[in-house]
Amino acid sequence: MKLAMIGFGQAGGKIVDKFLEYDQETGSGIVRSAAAVNTAKADLLGLEHIPQGNRVLIGQARVKGHGVGADNELGAEIAEEDIDEIQGAIDNIPVHEIDAFLIVAGLGGGTGSGGAPVLAKHLKRIYTEPVYGLGILPAGDEGGIYTLNAARSFQTFVNEVDNLLVFDNDNWRKSGESLEAGYDEINDEIVRRFGVLFGAGEVTGSDQVAESVVDSSEIINTLAGGGVSTVGYAAEEVEIGGSSGGLLSRFKGDGGDDDGMDAANTTNRITSLVRKATLGRLTLPCEVEGAERALLVLSGPPQHLNRKGIERGRKWLEEQTGSMEVRGGDYPLNEPSVASAVLLSGVHNVPRIKELQQVAIEAQDNIDEIRDQSEENLEALVEDDEDELDPLF
């Protein structure tokens, strides 16, 4: 799948930068174009792979390149005011060569959580390609303002994109780990998981033929219908050498006892990896049952992939989710591991989202109370001593 990636804010820019690095190392061909948008000049200067011409500094007139200080309302206002500057970078994207836009943003800060939904709305108004979001939820120990920002931004982002893929930092940070080290490791996990998912269908070479092709249309159909998505991942190291009969041998399965044993081992490995990816640590923990749609992608050396294992994994996923919209396939890679990525789209029973919704409700109630109290105090002051009030009031 070919994507135009736009990192909004500090976290978004770093992750898109990491995607470009992954693309260069693996040749996956995921990122057709990349841009970064920020209100903080230092964050843009710290990027390594995003071209200088695609780094957009917004809000210079208001915050002088110093960021918005976790104020996501200000971040949204600046994004709206400077949308033409952002569009200038998007104009460089060869839109006819991409399958979708992906806006990446941390939902705890100010720039990303405020500006990403604004950009998504703008892109959907202009382009016909799907606009997806990859939202990063803050860990609980990052502070109350970050949780509040995420609570306020989450629903807005969901409403503005065609689908919101979510990664919850709270489920991935290790105790005692420094923020910088923790985020670097988390960013690697994000790119690894979504790299396998979005990389499907982009492999070239006559000796690498997928048995069950997963292309961009399969991903788009799985994400269709909107809502929230999560991704599971599992991998196991294998030897690239050995029996490499290619595509034909993977279909035959009648080449003797050794071939039969290899086929059985391959099938068992695949079904095991599918289970681990689904029931292990998801990017957003949730109940698997009830997911509206699902997609299974297997990657690895061709001789370690077979149709029987993929089909068994897909049927097991149907049973677990209760969905009839479960797609599956593979794409061969000459890497020393077999990996399974499972996309669950339209998930509902998500404790973290319920928690954020409650935070948003409580925050709104508190804001209303503060406003009401302020109005009451002002009215009392006016009534008690109107003549002594400063003329400025």
N, C-alpha and C positions, 0 to 999 in steps of 0.2 A: 504494500500500500504506500503510495507516495503522498507525503504530507507537506503542507506549508505550516511550520511551527512558529508560534509567536510566544515568547516568554515575557510575561507581564510582571514586573516587580523583581525583587532580588532572587527569590527562590525560583521563580519561573525562568529567569534568564540563565541561572546556573544549570537548571535541568536541561534546557534546550541546548546549552553549550555542551553538556555531557552527551546528549543524543548525537550531536555532530561528531564528537570523538568516537562514540560507538559505531557510527556509520562508517567512519574512516577505517577503523580497525577491522570491522567485519565485512565491509562492502555490501551491507544490507540494502542500501538504496532507499531507505525510508524517508530521509529528509531531502525533499526537493529544494526547499528554500527555508531559511531561518532568519528570524529577527528578534530583537530584544527591545522592550519599552520600559523606561524607568523614570522616576523623578529624582533619583540619586545618581549623580555623575560618577562617583567612585565605584558603584556597583557595575556600571557599564564598562568602566575601564578595566575591571578585574576579569572580564570574560576573555577566553583564549581562542575560541573557534568561530564564533559568530562574526561575519565580516563587519568592519568598522562602519561601512555605509549603511548597514542594517541595524545599527544601534541608535535608538531614538530617545533623546532626552526631552521629556515634556515638563511643563509647569515651571519653566525657568523664570517667568515673570513673577511667580507667586512664592516659590520656595528656593529659588536661586541654586538649584542643583543639589540641595541637601536632603531631599526626601520629604515625606509628609508626616513622619513621626507617628506611624501606626494609626493615623486618622483616615479611615477608609471613606468617609464622606467627602473629605477633601480630595482623596485619590480619585473618586468618581467624578467630582466636579472638574478636575484638571483633565481627565481623560476626555470628557465631553467637550471642553474648551479647545483642546489640542488634537482633536480627532483627525483634522486635516494633515497634521504633521505625521501622525501614525499611518494614515492612508498613503502618504508619500513613500514610505518604506514598502507598504503592501503592493504599491504599483509596480515594484521591481520583481514581484513574484510572477512566474509564468503560470498563471492560473489554469490555462488549458492543459497543463502537464500534471496537475495534482488531482488527487481523489477527494481530499478534504482539507479543511483547516483544523489545526489543533492549538488551542490557547492554553498555555500552561501557567498556573499561578498558585502561589501560596495564599491560602485564604485567611491567614492570621494577621498578616501585615496590613499596611494601609494602601500602598500603590496597587498591588495585585488584586486584593479582595475588592477594592473599590473600582478599579479600572477594567478588569477582565470582563465582567458582565456588560459594561458599556461597549467594549470592542466587539463582543459576540453579537450584540444587537445590531451594531453597525454593519458587520460582515454579512449577517443574514439578510439585511435589507438590500444589499448590493449584489451578492453572489448567489448562485444556485447550488454551489457545492455545499455539502454538509459542514457544519461548524460544531466541533466537539470541544469540550473542556477537559482538562486534567487538573483537578483541584487537590491541593495538598492541605490536609487538616493539621492544625498545630497540636503538639503534645500538651497534655494537661499542665505540665510544669513550666510552660513557656510564659504563663501569666494570664490574668483574667481578661485583659484587653484583647489579647489574641483570640481567646475563645469567643469573646463577644463579637469580634470582627467576623470570625468564621460563621457564627450563628446568624449574623445579619446578611452576610454575603452568600451563604450556601444556597438558600432558596432562590435568590435573584439569579445566580449563575445557572442553576438547574433550569429555570424558566427561559433563559435566553439562548441556551445551546441546544443542539439536537440530541446530545447525550452527555452526561457528566461522569467521567471516569474519576474515581476517588482513591487517594492514597492517604491513610491515616497515620501520621507520625506517632501518635500515642501508642500504637500497636507495634512500633518498630524500634523506638529508642531503647537502648540498654541502660540499666541503672549504673550510675557512676561514670558514664561516658561523657566526655566533654561535648559541648554543643557543636563545635566545628567538626570534630571527628565523627560524631553521630550523624550529622547532616551529610557529610561526604559518603558515608556508608549507605545511608538511606537513598541518596541520589543514585548510587550504583544499583541498588535494588530496583528502583523505579525504572531506570533505563533498561535493565536486564529483562524485566517482566514485559514491559510494553514494547521493547525491542523485538522479542520473539513474536509477540502478537502482531504487531504492525509489519514485521518483516516478511510475513507470509505472502507468497506470490511474487516476490521481487528478486528471487534467485535466478541467475541465468547460467547457461552452460548445457551442452547437449548430454553430458554424462550425469546430470542431476535432474531427474524427472520425477515429479511428485506422483504418487499413486492416486491420491485423492486431492485434487487441487484445491487450495484455499487461496482465493484471490480477494481483491479489495471489495468486490460486490458482496462476498460472504460476510465480511466484517461490517460493511455498511448495513446490510439487512439485519444483522444481529443487534446493531446499535439503534436501528429504526424504532420509532415509538417513544423515544425520549426516556427520561428518568435517570436513574443512577446505576452505575456499573462498577464491578469489582473484578480483579484479576488474581487468579491463583497460579502458582508456578512450582515446578519440581524438576530436578535434573539428576542424572546419574552418569558418571564417567564410563566410557566404553573404549574399546580399541578400534581405531580406524582401519587397521589392516585386517587380514584374515579373509574369510569368504566374501567375495565382492561380485557375485554373479550379476549384479545390476538389476535392472527393472524386471527382466524376464524371469530371473530366478526367484524374485519375490512373489511373482504370480503363481509359479508352478507348484512349489512345495512338494515335489515328488522326486527329489534328487537323492534319495537314500536316507538311511537312518540319521546320519550326521546332519543333513539338511533339515530333516524333520525336527530333530532336537533343537537346532538353531532357531527354526521358525517358532517352536513352542516357547523357547526362552525369550525370543523377541516379543512375542505376543504378551507373555506374562509381564515382561518389563514395562511395556507400554501401558497395560491396564493398571499396573501398580503406580506408575507415575501419574496417571490421570486421577487416581484416588488421592494420592498425596497432594497434588496441586489443588484439588477441590476442597478437601477436608483439612488441609494444612492452613498456613497463615495467608489469608487473603489480604489484598491491599486495603480493603475495607471489610472488616469482619461482619458477617451477616449469616442468617439462616439460608442455606442453599435451597431448601424447599420453597417453592413459590416464585423463584426467578422466572421471569417471563420468557427469556430467550438465553441461549448459551452457545458458545463456540469453542471447539477444542482444536488446538494446533499442536502438532508434534514436529519437532525439528531434530536433526542429527544426521549421522552418516547413512546413506541410502540402505546399506545392508542391515542396519539396525531398525528399520522402519518397515512395517507391513500392514496391509489393508485389514487383515483380520483383527489385529490388536487395536487399530484405530476404530473399527466398527464396534468392537466390544466396549471400548472406552466410551464411545458416543451413546450406546444403549444404556450403559450404567449411569451416565450423566442424565439421560432422560428419566430414569427411575428416581434419581435423587432430587431432581428439580421439579418433576411432574409436568415439565414443558414438552410440547410436541415440536417446538422450534429449536432443535439442537443440531447444529452443524458441526462438521469435523473434517479434518484433513491434515496433510503434512507438507513440509517443504524440506528437501534434503540440504544439509550443510556438511562440509568436510571439517567438522569440529569433533574433538574427543569426548563428546557427551551427547546424550539424548535428553531433550528437554520437552516438557509438557506445559503449555500455557492454556488456562481455562478462563474464558471471559463469561461472566454472569451479568446479564443486562436486565434492567427493570427489576432490581431487587427491592424488597419491601421491608422485611423484618430486620432493621438495622439499628441496634441499640445506640450507636454513636450519633446517628442522625436524630433519634428521639431526644437524646441528651441535649444536642445543639438547639433543637426546636424549643425545649423547655427553657434553656438559657435565654433564647431570644424573647420568649413570652415574658419571663421574669424581668428582663432588662427593659422591655417596653413598658411593663407595669410600673417599674421604678421611675422611668423617664416621665411617665404621665403624672406620678405622684409628686415628683420634684417640680414639674411645671405648675401643677395645681397649687402646691404649697407656695411657690414663688408668686403666683397671681394673688393668692389670699393675703400674703404678707404685704404686697404692694397696695392692694385695696385697703387694708387696715391702716397702712401708713398714710394713705391719702385722706381717709376719713378722719383719723385722729388729729392730724396736724397739717392740713392741706396748705395753709398759709406759709409754713416754714420750709416747704419743699424747695430744693434747688431748682431754678428755672429750667435747667437742662432736662429735668424729668417731665 
